[in-house]
Amino acid sequence: YIVDGAFQQTFDTNDRHTSAFRYVAKDGSQIFDSETFTLTDGIRSITFEFDDESAANGVTPGNLRIPYNSEMLAWEVALRVRDTINRPEIKISLDVTAALSDGTDGSRFPDDSDDDERDDLYQILYILP
């Protein structure tokens, strides 16, 4: 922002300072069937498409399917998005890795299973180049 004609830089202590792209997942009820987003590593691009499991209408040819339903909470959608982006066949084509805001990527840093809900409510996904 600008103060007295000079640029000032401020940081929110809750923001990560990284070259990652931040994706904030929505509850399944807030996503519409066939909603898409595209990721690129600067060379190649892949379009991901949300596919409502109850609609059974598939995805546009060439898009990658992210299954969801309207009952899912944002953190559950974030897991689906992360896991889809981190599939081996995607990583061959696109040089990116997705991890939840707690650092879990589902493989090197797996989701915990300690039944503590408090640390499973992550809906922010970081996509790292």
N, C-alpha and C positions, 0 to 999 in steps of 0.2 A: 504494500500500500504506500501511499505518498503522504508525507508530513512536511509542511513548509517547503514544498517543491522538491523534496529529496526522497528517494526510494528508501523505505525501511523494510527490513525483513524480520518476520516473526515466525516462530515455530510453535505448534501445538505439541505439548509433551506427550500426547497420546499418538502422534503420527510417527511412523517409521521413516527414517531417512535412508532410502534405498532406491535403486533404479527399477524397482518392481512396479508393476501395474497393479492397482488395487481394485478388486471387484467385490462389491457388497451384495451378497445374496439376498433375495426376497423370499418371503413365505410363498409356498406353492400356490396359494389362492391369489397372489398378486402377479403371477406369471401367466401369460396367455400362450396357448398352444401355438407352436411354430415361431415363437419369439427367437431371435438369433443374435449372436455376437460373433465377431471375427477376431482371431488372434493372428499376429504376424511376428516373425523373428527378424523382419527386415528383408528377407529373401522370399520366403514362402508364406502363404496365408491359409488358414483353415477356418471355415465357418461352422459354428456349433449351433444346434437347434434344439430347443426344449420341446419334448414330445410328451404330451399328457397321456399317461398310461391308460386312462379310461376312454380316450378318443379313438385309439387304435387306427389312426390314419397315417402313421409313419412320418418320415421327414423328407424334405426336398432332396432329390438325388444330388450327391456330392457333399451334403452337409453331414456332420457327425451328430448322432443322437445323444441327448441328455434326457433320460427318462425322469419324470417327476409326476406328482399328483397334487391335487389342491389341498390335501391334508398335511402336506409336509411343512415343517418349520424351516426357517431360513438356514439354520445350521445344517439341517439334513440336505437341503438343496446345495449348500456350499460343499458338502462332502461329495455329492454326485458330480458337481462341476469339476472339483479337484481331481477326482478319480478318473473322469473322462479325459481331462487334459493330460494326465500322467500315464495313460495307457501306452504300452510299448510301441504300438503301431503309430501313435501320434508323435512320440518322441523321436522316431526315425525321420519323420517329415518336418517337424517343427522343433527348433532348439529352445524350448521353454520348459519350466518346471512350475507346478502349482503347489502351494502349501497354505494351510489355514493360518490365521493370525497367531496361533500358538506354536507355529513352526512345524506342525505335523504334515508330512507329505504323503502319508499312507504306506510308504515303503521303508526308506531309511529311518524315518521318524514316524513310527506307526501311531495310530489312534490308541489312546489308553483304554483300558477296560476295567477301571477301578470303580465303576458305578457312581462316580461323583459327578452329578449333572453340572455343577458350577463350572468345571473346566471343559465341558463339551458344548458350550453355547457359543461357539465361534461361527460367525456368519461372514467374516471378512476373509477374502481369499487373496493371496499375493501371487502374482504370476511373474516369475523371475526369468530374465533373459539369460 
